[in-house]
Amino acid sequence: MISAARCRVFAAEALEANEQLVSLLAILAAEKGVTSAQIALAWLLAQKPWIVPIPGTTKLHRLEENLGAADLILSQNDLHKITQALEKVKIVGERYPAALQARVGR
């Protein structure tokens, strides 16, 4: 089960439904010695040459971590596994609970 600390931005009811995808990203990240965020960003970068992910961060070390995704090359097999997992999982829940979502964009 995904812990709330591991995925603090998802509402509690969404954690179990999204666990399969999060677990796959964690496994691939461990195999490559990178973070799950880097795997996710590298997957996005591999989709189309004009896609530019814009991850938000307030910490310099997270910015540096995110930039590391640009150097990460995922194999066709890795890309296929992630895409298959995405097709099987219906992402459930909002990113933030309603009270926090109301503050987004202010």
Buried (B, 14 or more C-beta within 10 A) or exposed (E): EBEEEEBEEBBEEBBEBBBBBBBBBBEBBEEBEBBBBBBBBBBBBBEEEEEEBEBEEEEEEBEEBBEBBEEBEBEEEBBEBBEEBBEEBEEEBEEBEEEEEEEEEE
